[in-house]
Amino acid sequence: MFMGKVVGTVWSTVKWEGLHGLKFLVVRPYHLADLAPHLQVRPSPFTMYDGVVAADVLGAGPGEDVIVAYGHSARVAIEPELPDGKLPSRPIDAAVVAIVDRYHVESAAQDER
């Protein structure tokens, strides 16, 4: 999972039938340097992605901070009411699983204790 900011919305009139009714958002992942500038962490040159398209059933919108899950966890988040033994059927690789109200990152001095 990662935390990021919703920076856009995706519209698609032609898509796989199982995706109808899903909202898609563009999410820009945060780096630790974004979340905790007081730590003076240098951003990694190995950026995961500049933006990820994630399915959203929670109603997040542009400007909001969200948590995104990947893979099987994302598919389960989109289809939570599956009967035992039934696998998710939608081809989702990323899904918004939480809208973040706030967060806190400890300072380096506190981490050294």
Sine and cosine of phi, psi and omega as CSV:
sin_phi,cos_phi,sin_psi,cos_psi,sin_omega,cos_omega
0.00,0.00,0.37,-0.93,0.10,-0.99
-0.55,-0.83,0.33,-0.95,0.08,-1.00
-0.96,-0.27,0.64,-0.77,-0.01,-1.00
-0.42,-0.91,0.02,-1.00,0.02,-1.00
-0.94,-0.34,0.71,-0.70,0.08,-1.00
-0.95,0.31,0.86,-0.51,-0.04,-1.00
-0.91,-0.42,-0.04,1.00,0.00,-1.00
-0.06,-1.00,0.09,-1.00,0.01,-1.00
-0.81,-0.58,0.54,-0.84,0.02,-1.00
-0.92,-0.40,0.76,-0.65,0.11,-0.99
-0.93,-0.37,0.64,-0.77,0.03,-1.00
-0.54,-0.84,0.89,-0.46,0.01,-1.00
-1.00,0.07,-0.43,0.90,0.04,-1.00
-0.92,-0.40,0.88,-0.48,-0.02,-1.00
-0.38,-0.93,0.22,-0.97,0.04,-1.00
-0.85,0.53,0.66,-0.75,-0.13,-0.99
-0.81,0.59,-0.61,0.79,-0.02,-1.00
-0.94,0.35,-0.14,0.99,-0.01,-1.00
-1.00,-0.09,-0.14,0.99,0.01,-1.00
-0.87,0.49,0.67,-0.75,0.01,-1.00
1.00,-0.01,-0.14,0.99,0.05,-1.00
-1.00,-0.05,0.61,-0.79,0.08,-1.00
-0.99,-0.10,0.66,-0.75,0.01,-1.00
-0.87,-0.48,0.70,-0.71,-0.02,-1.00
-0.85,-0.52,0.47,-0.88,0.16,-0.99
-0.99,-0.13,0.84,-0.55,-0.05,-1.00
-0.88,-0.48,0.78,-0.62,0.07,-1.00
-0.99,-0.10,0.90,-0.43,0.00,-1.00
-0.89,0.46,0.60,-0.80,0.12,-0.99
-1.00,0.09,0.47,-0.88,0.19,-0.98
-0.97,-0.26,0.32,-0.95,0.02,-1.00
-0.83,0.55,-0.59,0.81,0.02,-1.00
-0.89,0.46,-0.50,0.87,0.05,-1.00
-0.94,0.33,-0.63,0.77,-0.11,-0.99
-0.99,0.12,-0.47,0.88,-0.10,-0.99
-0.65,-0.76,0.94,0.33,-0.02,-1.00
-0.88,0.48,-0.40,0.92,0.01,-1.00
-0.92,0.40,-0.30,0.95,0.03,-1.00
-0.99,0.17,-0.22,0.97,-0.02,-1.00
0.79,0.61,0.73,0.68,0.04,-1.00
-1.00,0.08,0.73,-0.68,0.06,-1.00
-0.98,0.20,0.75,-0.66,0.06,-1.00
-0.86,0.51,0.65,-0.76,0.01,-1.00
-0.94,0.34,0.63,-0.78,0.08,-1.00
-0.95,0.30,-0.19,0.98,-0.03,-1.00
-0.99,-0.15,0.98,0.18,-0.02,-1.00
-0.96,0.28,0.74,-0.67,0.02,-1.00
-0.88,0.48,-0.85,0.52,0.03,-1.00
-0.43,-0.90,0.40,-0.92,0.15,-0.99
-0.99,0.14,-0.49,0.87,0.03,-1.00
-0.28,-0.96,0.55,-0.83,-0.03,-1.00
-0.82,-0.58,0.68,-0.73,0.12,-0.99
-1.00,0.01,0.84,-0.54,-0.06,-1.00
-0.80,-0.60,0.66,-0.75,0.11,-0.99
-0.95,0.30,0.58,-0.81,-0.06,-1.00
-0.72,-0.70,0.86,-0.51,0.10,-0.99
-0.91,-0.41,0.10,1.00,-0.05,-1.00
-0.99,-0.13,-0.25,0.97,0.01,-1.00
1.00,0.01,0.47,0.88,0.06,-1.00
-0.94,0.35,0.34,-0.94,0.00,-1.00
-0.60,-0.80,0.14,-0.99,-0.01,-1.00
-0.79,0.61,0.69,-0.72,0.01,-1.00
1.00,-0.04,-0.24,0.97,-0.02,-1.00
-1.00,0.06,0.52,-0.85,0.12,-0.99
-1.00,0.06,0.70,-0.72,-0.04,-1.00
-0.68,-0.73,0.28,-0.96,0.16,-0.99
-0.94,-0.34,0.74,-0.67,-0.05,-1.00
-0.90,-0.44,0.73,-0.68,0.09,-1.00
-0.96,-0.27,0.40,-0.92,-0.02,-1.00
-0.90,-0.43,0.30,-0.95,0.19,-0.98
0.86,0.50,-0.68,-0.73,-0.07,-1.00
-0.85,0.53,-0.63,0.78,0.02,-1.00
-0.87,0.50,-0.62,0.78,0.03,-1.00
-0.92,0.40,-0.68,0.74,0.00,-1.00
-0.91,0.41,-0.64,0.77,0.05,-1.00
-0.91,0.42,-0.61,0.79,0.02,-1.00
-0.89,0.46,-0.55,0.83,-0.01,-1.00
-0.98,0.18,-0.51,0.86,-0.01,-1.00
-0.81,-0.58,0.92,0.38,-0.12,-0.99
-0.95,0.32,-0.33,0.94,-0.09,-1.00
-1.00,-0.09,0.54,0.84,-0.01,-1.00
-0.96,0.29,0.66,-0.75,0.09,-1.00
-0.92,0.40,0.39,-0.92,0.03,-1.00
-0.80,0.60,0.73,-0.68,0.05,-1.00
1.00,0.09,-0.21,0.98,0.00,-1.00
-1.00,0.03,0.74,-0.68,0.00,-1.00
-1.00,0.00,0.51,-0.86,0.08,-1.00
-0.85,0.52,0.58,-0.82,-0.10,-0.99
-0.94,-0.34,-0.12,0.99,-0.04,-1.00
-1.00,-0.06,0.66,-0.75,-0.02,-1.00
-0.99,0.15,0.93,0.36,-0.03,-1.00
-0.96,-0.27,0.72,-0.70,0.04,-1.00
-0.94,-0.34,-0.33,0.94,0.00,-1.00
-0.59,-0.81,0.66,-0.75,-0.01,-1.00
-0.58,-0.82,0.60,-0.80,0.11,-0.99
-0.95,0.30,0.84,-0.55,-0.02,-1.00
-0.92,-0.39,-0.15,0.99,0.05,-1.00
-0.33,-0.94,0.54,-0.84,0.17,-0.99
-0.97,-0.25,0.84,-0.54,-0.12,-0.99
-0.99,0.14,0.81,-0.59,0.08,-1.00
-0.99,0.13,-0.69,0.73,0.05,-1.00
-0.27,-0.96,0.21,-0.98,0.04,-1.00
-0.53,-0.85,0.29,-0.96,0.02,-1.00
-0.61,-0.79,0.74,-0.68,0.07,-1.00
-0.89,-0.46,0.82,-0.57,-0.01,-1.00
-0.88,0.48,0.48,-0.88,0.05,-1.00
-0.98,0.21,0.31,-0.95,-0.01,-1.00
-0.87,0.49,-0.61,0.80,-0.01,-1.00
-0.89,0.46,-0.63,0.78,0.01,-1.00
-0.95,0.31,-0.55,0.84,-0.01,-1.00
-0.93,0.37,-0.41,0.91,-0.07,-1.00
-0.98,0.17,-0.15,0.99,-0.02,-1.00
-0.94,0.33,0.00,0.00,0.00,0.00
